[in-house]
Amino acid sequence: MSFELPPRPGPRPRTTDCAPHEQVSQNSPAEVHALFKRRAFELPFVERRRSGISVPGAEALVLPGDHACGPAEAFLIGREFAHVHPAYDGSSHLMLPLPVVDELIAKGWGEPHPMARLGYIPATAVMAFAPRDAAEVEVMLQLLRVSREFARGKLGNPLPVHLQG
């Protein structure tokens, strides 16, 4: 799978290292967060639901049953493959194929979910940092498209998923 992100400018935002896993600096301006959510929930095959696993106010991207054909490590819970945190945070959790996880981290767009670092959930679970402007919304949409296609079973996950512990 070929996938490349541009480097994310600036320093990494601060995040919590436990549950709830939240971004606490460099959060989206209100208008950018609204743009990102509007565009995210316009993606084909995406249903907008309350997250089944995140903080109150998080909204999930869920696939209809007949489109949720990906491997188990492509889903956070049920058919939820990603969710967008409330405006005070602005980040997202999503599931990505391992080569894309590596690219996301290397280019500064996100980090592993703490529960993935501990081996409790698949290493495909990541936080993608909140978009700070319209250009970063486009990068986030690219990541959500990959996550959606992973959950639809349209992308392979060529590396084995290992749970530590």
C-alpha positions as CSV (number, residue, x, y, z in Angstrom):
1,M,0.0,0.0,0.0
2,S,1.4,3.4,-1.0
3,F,0.5,6.2,1.3
4,E,2.3,9.5,2.1
5,L,1.5,12.4,4.3
6,P,3.2,15.8,4.2
7,P,5.0,16.7,7.4
8,R,2.8,18.4,10.0
9,P,4.3,21.8,10.7
10,G,5.2,22.9,14.2
11,P,5.6,21.0,17.5
12,R,3.4,18.2,18.6
13,P,0.4,19.1,20.7
14,R,0.1,17.9,24.3
15,T,-2.1,14.9,24.9
16,T,-3.1,12.9,27.9
17,D,-1.5,9.6,28.4
18,C,-4.4,7.7,29.9
19,A,-8.2,7.4,29.4
20,P,-9.8,9.5,28.3
21,H,-7.1,10.1,25.7
22,E,-7.5,13.8,24.8
23,Q,-5.6,16.5,23.0
24,V,-5.0,19.5,25.4
25,S,-3.2,22.0,23.2
26,Q,-3.3,23.2,19.6
27,N,-7.0,22.5,19.5
28,S,-9.1,23.4,16.4
29,P,-10.6,26.8,16.1
30,A,-14.4,26.5,16.3
31,E,-14.9,27.2,12.6
32,V,-12.2,24.6,11.6
33,H,-13.7,22.0,13.9
34,A,-17.2,22.6,12.4
35,L,-15.8,22.4,8.8
36,F,-14.0,19.1,9.6
37,K,-17.1,17.5,11.1
38,R,-19.3,18.6,8.3
39,R,-16.9,17.2,5.7
40,A,-16.2,14.0,7.6
41,F,-19.9,13.1,7.9
42,E,-20.4,13.7,4.1
43,L,-18.1,10.8,3.3
44,P,-19.9,8.1,1.4
45,F,-21.0,5.0,3.3
46,V,-20.7,6.8,6.7
47,E,-23.4,7.0,9.3
48,R,-23.2,9.6,12.0
49,R,-23.8,8.2,15.5
50,R,-22.9,8.8,19.1
51,S,-19.6,7.1,19.8
52,G,-19.9,3.8,21.5
53,I,-16.6,4.1,23.2
54,S,-15.5,7.7,23.6
55,V,-16.3,10.7,25.8
56,P,-19.7,12.3,25.9
57,G,-20.2,14.5,22.8
58,A,-17.9,12.4,20.6
59,E,-19.5,11.5,17.2
60,A,-18.7,8.2,15.5
61,L,-18.2,7.4,11.9
62,V,-20.0,4.1,11.5
63,L,-20.3,1.9,8.4
64,P,-23.7,0.3,7.5
65,G,-23.6,-3.5,8.1
66,D,-23.3,-4.4,4.4
67,H,-20.2,-2.2,4.0
68,A,-18.4,-3.2,7.3
69,C,-16.3,-6.0,5.7
70,G,-12.8,-5.2,7.1
71,P,-10.8,-7.1,9.6
72,A,-11.5,-6.8,13.4
73,E,-8.5,-4.4,13.8
74,A,-10.2,-1.9,11.5
75,F,-12.9,-1.1,14.1
76,L,-12.9,0.7,17.4
77,I,-16.1,-1.0,18.6
78,G,-19.0,-2.6,16.6
79,R,-19.0,-0.9,13.1
80,E,-17.4,2.3,14.5
81,F,-14.1,2.9,12.6
82,A,-13.4,6.4,13.8
83,H,-14.8,9.2,16.1
84,V,-14.3,12.9,16.3
85,H,-13.9,14.3,19.8
86,P,-15.9,17.4,21.0
87,A,-14.8,20.9,20.0
88,Y,-12.8,21.5,23.2
89,D,-10.5,18.7,22.0
90,G,-10.9,18.4,18.2
91,S,-8.8,15.3,17.7
92,S,-10.0,12.0,16.4
93,H,-9.4,8.3,17.1
94,L,-9.3,6.1,14.1
95,M,-8.1,2.7,12.9
96,L,-5.5,2.6,10.2
97,P,-3.5,-0.1,8.4
98,L,-0.1,-0.4,10.1
99,P,2.0,1.1,7.3
100,V,-0.3,4.2,7.6
101,V,0.1,4.3,11.3
102,D,3.8,4.4,10.8
103,E,3.5,7.3,8.3
104,L,1.1,9.2,10.6
105,I,3.5,9.0,13.5
106,A,6.6,9.7,11.5
107,K,5.1,12.8,9.9
108,G,3.8,14.2,13.2
109,W,0.0,13.9,12.5
110,G,-0.8,11.7,15.4
111,E,0.2,9.1,18.0
112,P,-0.6,5.6,19.1
113,H,-3.6,5.2,21.4
114,P,-2.3,4.6,24.9
115,M,-4.2,1.4,25.2
116,A,-2.5,0.2,21.9
117,R,0.9,1.1,23.4
118,L,0.0,-1.1,26.3
119,G,-1.2,-3.9,24.1
120,Y,-4.8,-3.9,25.2
121,I,-6.2,-2.9,21.7
122,P,-4.7,-3.4,18.2
123,A,-1.7,-1.2,17.1
124,T,-4.0,0.1,14.4
125,A,-5.7,2.4,16.9
126,V,-4.3,6.0,16.8
127,M,-5.2,9.6,17.7
128,A,-5.0,12.0,14.8
129,F,-4.4,15.5,16.0
130,A,-7.0,18.2,15.6
131,P,-6.8,20.2,12.3
132,R,-5.8,23.8,12.9
133,D,-6.8,25.1,9.5
134,A,-8.5,24.2,6.2
135,A,-5.4,22.6,4.8
136,E,-5.1,20.3,7.8
137,V,-8.8,19.4,7.4
138,E,-7.9,18.0,4.0
139,V,-5.2,15.8,5.5
140,M,-7.6,14.6,8.2
141,L,-10.2,13.7,5.5
142,Q,-7.5,11.8,3.7
143,L,-6.8,9.8,6.9
144,L,-10.6,9.2,7.4
145,R,-10.9,7.9,3.9
146,V,-8.1,5.4,4.4
147,S,-9.7,4.4,7.7
148,R,-13.1,3.9,6.0
149,E,-11.6,1.9,3.2
150,F,-9.7,-0.3,5.8
151,A,-13.0,-0.9,7.6
152,R,-14.7,-1.7,4.3
153,G,-12.2,-4.4,3.6
154,K,-10.8,-2.5,0.6
155,L,-7.3,-2.2,2.0
156,G,-5.0,-4.9,3.2
157,N,-3.1,-4.8,6.5
158,P,0.0,-6.5,5.2
159,L,1.8,-6.5,8.6
160,P,0.5,-8.8,11.4
161,V,-1.3,-7.1,14.2
162,H,0.5,-7.9,17.5
163,L,-1.0,-7.3,20.9
164,Q,1.7,-6.9,23.5
165,G,1.6,-8.5,26.9
